[in-house]
Amino acid sequence: MFDISFSELALICVIALLVLGPERMPNALRTLGLWIGRASRTFTTMRAEIEREIGMDEVRRQLHNEAVMDQLKRLERDVKGEKQETTGTPSTAPDTAAVQSNPEHAAPTAHAANGDTNNVLPPR
Protein backbone atom coordinates (compact mmCIF):
# COMPACT_ATOMS: atom_id res chain seq x y z
CA MET A 1 0.00 0.00 0.00
CA PHE A 2 2.70 2.49 0.97
CA ASP A 3 5.55 0.54 -0.70
CA ILE A 4 7.61 0.36 2.48
CA SER A 5 10.17 -2.41 2.31
CA PHE A 6 11.25 -4.53 5.27
CA SER A 7 14.55 -2.70 5.63
CA GLU A 8 12.79 0.69 5.80
CA LEU A 9 10.33 -0.64 8.38
CA ALA A 10 13.21 -2.04 10.48
CA LEU A 11 14.99 1.33 10.32
CA ILE A 12 11.82 3.12 11.53
CA CYS A 13 11.48 0.64 14.44
CA VAL A 14 15.15 1.14 15.48
CA ILE A 15 14.79 4.93 15.41
CA ALA A 16 11.54 4.72 17.43
CA LEU A 17 13.27 2.44 19.96
CA LEU A 18 16.13 4.90 20.32
CA VAL A 19 13.82 7.93 20.65
CA LEU A 20 11.16 6.41 22.93
CA GLY A 21 13.29 3.97 24.86
CA PRO A 22 12.44 0.39 25.85
CA GLU A 23 10.05 1.45 28.65
CA ARG A 24 7.64 3.51 26.53
CA MET A 25 7.95 1.48 23.30
CA PRO A 26 5.23 -1.16 24.13
CA ASN A 27 2.69 1.52 25.09
CA ALA A 28 3.52 3.52 21.95
CA LEU A 29 3.07 0.44 19.70
CA ARG A 30 -0.21 -0.42 21.43
CA THR A 31 -1.49 3.15 20.94
CA LEU A 32 -0.30 3.10 17.31
CA GLY A 33 -2.17 -0.19 16.75
CA LEU A 34 -5.36 1.28 18.22
CA TRP A 35 -5.14 4.36 15.99
CA ILE A 36 -4.49 2.24 12.90
CA GLY A 37 -7.48 0.02 13.77
CA ARG A 38 -9.74 3.04 14.23
CA ALA A 39 -8.59 4.56 10.96
CA SER A 40 -9.14 1.26 9.16
CA ARG A 41 -12.69 0.91 10.54
CA THR A 42 -13.44 4.53 9.66
CA PHE A 43 -12.27 4.08 6.08
CA THR A 44 -14.21 0.82 5.76
CA THR A 45 -17.38 2.50 7.04
CA MET A 46 -16.92 5.48 4.74
CA ARG A 47 -16.31 3.20 1.75
CA ALA A 48 -19.47 1.18 2.49
CA GLU A 49 -21.50 4.37 2.90
CA ILE A 50 -20.20 5.80 -0.36
CA GLU A 51 -20.91 2.56 -2.20
CA ARG A 52 -24.43 2.59 -0.79
CA GLU A 53 -24.94 6.16 -1.93
CA ILE A 54 -23.55 5.35 -5.35
CA GLY A 55 -25.92 2.41 -5.57
CA MET A 56 -28.85 4.64 -4.68
CA ASP A 57 -27.65 7.21 -7.17
CA GLU A 58 -27.54 4.51 -9.83
CA VAL A 59 -31.11 3.46 -9.01
CA ARG A 60 -32.25 7.10 -9.19
CA ARG A 61 -30.50 7.51 -12.53
CA GLN A 62 -32.13 4.36 -13.88
CA LEU A 63 -35.60 5.47 -12.76
CA HIS A 64 -35.04 8.89 -14.32
CA ASN A 65 -33.90 7.26 -17.59
CA GLU A 66 -37.01 5.07 -17.64
CA ALA A 67 -39.24 8.10 -17.11
CA VAL A 68 -37.49 9.95 -19.93
CA MET A 69 -37.86 6.93 -22.23
CA ASP A 70 -41.60 6.74 -21.43
CA GLN A 71 -41.98 10.41 -22.32
CA LEU A 72 -40.08 9.89 -25.57
CA LYS A 73 -42.32 6.95 -26.49
CA ARG A 74 -45.45 9.03 -25.81
CA LEU A 75 -44.10 11.89 -27.90
CA GLU A 76 -43.22 9.48 -30.71
CA ARG A 77 -46.77 8.09 -30.70
CA ASP A 78 -48.21 11.61 -30.72
CA VAL A 79 -45.99 12.63 -33.62
CA LYS A 80 -46.89 9.49 -35.58
CA GLY A 81 -50.58 10.18 -34.95
CA GLU A 82 -50.26 13.76 -36.15
CA LYS A 83 -48.27 12.61 -39.16
CA GLN A 84 -50.99 10.13 -40.09
CA GLU A 85 -53.64 12.85 -39.77
CA THR A 86 -51.73 15.28 -41.98
CA THR A 87 -50.74 12.74 -44.64
CA GLY A 88 -54.20 11.22 -44.82
CA THR A 89 -53.12 7.66 -44.23
CA PRO A 90 -55.86 5.70 -42.54
CA SER A 91 -55.34 4.92 -38.91
CA THR A 92 -56.74 1.96 -37.05
CA ALA A 93 -59.45 4.06 -35.36
CA PRO A 94 -62.20 5.59 -37.55
CA ASP A 95 -61.99 9.30 -38.11
CA THR A 96 -64.94 10.84 -36.27
CA ALA A 97 -64.93 13.98 -38.39
CA ALA A 98 -65.34 11.93 -41.57
CA VAL A 99 -68.19 9.90 -40.07
CA GLN A 100 -70.03 13.02 -38.91
CA SER A 101 -69.61 14.79 -42.26
CA ASN A 102 -70.84 11.79 -44.29
CA PRO A 103 -74.47 11.00 -43.39
CA GLU A 104 -74.37 7.61 -45.12
CA HIS A 105 -71.93 6.29 -42.51
CA ALA A 106 -73.58 7.98 -39.55
CA ALA A 107 -75.29 5.90 -36.92
CA PRO A 108 -79.10 5.83 -37.17
CA THR A 109 -80.88 8.23 -34.88
CA ALA A 110 -84.26 8.06 -33.18
CA HIS A 111 -85.85 9.62 -36.29
CA ALA A 112 -84.56 6.82 -38.48
CA ALA A 113 -86.23 4.28 -36.21
CA ASN A 114 -89.57 6.08 -36.81
CA GLY A 115 -89.13 5.82 -40.53
CA ASP A 116 -87.70 9.30 -41.04
CA THR A 117 -84.88 9.17 -43.61
CA ASN A 118 -83.36 12.43 -42.47
CA ASN A 119 -80.42 11.65 -40.09
CA VAL A 120 -80.33 15.17 -38.70
CA LEU A 121 -81.56 15.69 -35.17
CA PRO A 122 -84.21 18.37 -34.70
CA PRO A 123 -83.06 21.70 -33.26
CA ARG A 124 -83.64 22.27 -29.57
C-alpha positions as CSV (number, residue, x, y, z in Angstrom):
1,M,0.0,0.0,0.0
2,F,2.7,2.5,1.0
3,D,5.6,0.5,-0.7
4,I,7.6,0.4,2.5
5,S,10.2,-2.4,2.3
6,F,11.2,-4.5,5.3
7,S,14.5,-2.7,5.6
8,E,12.8,0.7,5.8
9,L,10.3,-0.6,8.4
10,A,13.2,-2.0,10.5
11,L,15.0,1.3,10.3
12,I,11.8,3.1,11.5
13,C,11.5,0.6,14.4
14,V,15.1,1.1,15.5
15,I,14.8,4.9,15.4
16,A,11.5,4.7,17.4
17,L,13.3,2.4,20.0
18,L,16.1,4.9,20.3
19,V,13.8,7.9,20.6
20,L,11.2,6.4,22.9
21,G,13.3,4.0,24.9
22,P,12.4,0.4,25.8
23,E,10.1,1.5,28.7
24,R,7.6,3.5,26.5
25,M,7.9,1.5,23.3
26,P,5.2,-1.2,24.1
27,N,2.7,1.5,25.1
28,A,3.5,3.5,22.0
29,L,3.1,0.4,19.7
30,R,-0.2,-0.4,21.4
31,T,-1.5,3.2,20.9
32,L,-0.3,3.1,17.3
33,G,-2.2,-0.2,16.8
34,L,-5.4,1.3,18.2
35,W,-5.1,4.4,16.0
36,I,-4.5,2.2,12.9
37,G,-7.5,0.0,13.8
38,R,-9.7,3.0,14.2
39,A,-8.6,4.6,11.0
40,S,-9.1,1.3,9.2
41,R,-12.7,0.9,10.5
42,T,-13.4,4.5,9.7
43,F,-12.3,4.1,6.1
44,T,-14.2,0.8,5.8
45,T,-17.4,2.5,7.0
46,M,-16.9,5.5,4.7
47,R,-16.3,3.2,1.7
48,A,-19.5,1.2,2.5
49,E,-21.5,4.4,2.9
50,I,-20.2,5.8,-0.4
51,E,-20.9,2.6,-2.2
52,R,-24.4,2.6,-0.8
53,E,-24.9,6.2,-1.9
54,I,-23.5,5.4,-5.3
55,G,-25.9,2.4,-5.6
56,M,-28.8,4.6,-4.7
57,D,-27.7,7.2,-7.2
58,E,-27.5,4.5,-9.8
59,V,-31.1,3.5,-9.0
60,R,-32.3,7.1,-9.2
61,R,-30.5,7.5,-12.5
62,Q,-32.1,4.4,-13.9
63,L,-35.6,5.5,-12.8
64,H,-35.0,8.9,-14.3
65,N,-33.9,7.3,-17.6
66,E,-37.0,5.1,-17.6
67,A,-39.2,8.1,-17.1
68,V,-37.5,9.9,-19.9
69,M,-37.9,6.9,-22.2
70,D,-41.6,6.7,-21.4
71,Q,-42.0,10.4,-22.3
72,L,-40.1,9.9,-25.6
73,K,-42.3,6.9,-26.5
74,R,-45.4,9.0,-25.8
75,L,-44.1,11.9,-27.9
76,E,-43.2,9.5,-30.7
77,R,-46.8,8.1,-30.7
78,D,-48.2,11.6,-30.7
79,V,-46.0,12.6,-33.6
80,K,-46.9,9.5,-35.6
81,G,-50.6,10.2,-35.0
82,E,-50.3,13.8,-36.2
83,K,-48.3,12.6,-39.2
84,Q,-51.0,10.1,-40.1
85,E,-53.6,12.8,-39.8
86,T,-51.7,15.3,-42.0
87,T,-50.7,12.7,-44.6
88,G,-54.2,11.2,-44.8
89,T,-53.1,7.7,-44.2
90,P,-55.9,5.7,-42.5
91,S,-55.3,4.9,-38.9
92,T,-56.7,2.0,-37.0
93,A,-59.4,4.1,-35.4
94,P,-62.2,5.6,-37.5
95,D,-62.0,9.3,-38.1
96,T,-64.9,10.8,-36.3
97,A,-64.9,14.0,-38.4
98,A,-65.3,11.9,-41.6
99,V,-68.2,9.9,-40.1
100,Q,-70.0,13.0,-38.9
101,S,-69.6,14.8,-42.3
102,N,-70.8,11.8,-44.3
103,P,-74.5,11.0,-43.4
104,E,-74.4,7.6,-45.1
105,H,-71.9,6.3,-42.5
106,A,-73.6,8.0,-39.5
107,A,-75.3,5.9,-36.9
108,P,-79.1,5.8,-37.2
109,T,-80.9,8.2,-34.9
110,A,-84.3,8.1,-33.2
111,H,-85.9,9.6,-36.3
112,A,-84.6,6.8,-38.5
113,A,-86.2,4.3,-36.2
114,N,-89.6,6.1,-36.8
115,G,-89.1,5.8,-40.5
116,D,-87.7,9.3,-41.0
117,T,-84.9,9.2,-43.6
118,N,-83.4,12.4,-42.5
119,N,-80.4,11.6,-40.1
120,V,-80.3,15.2,-38.7
121,L,-81.6,15.7,-35.2
122,P,-84.2,18.4,-34.7
123,P,-83.1,21.7,-33.3
124,R,-83.6,22.3,-29.6
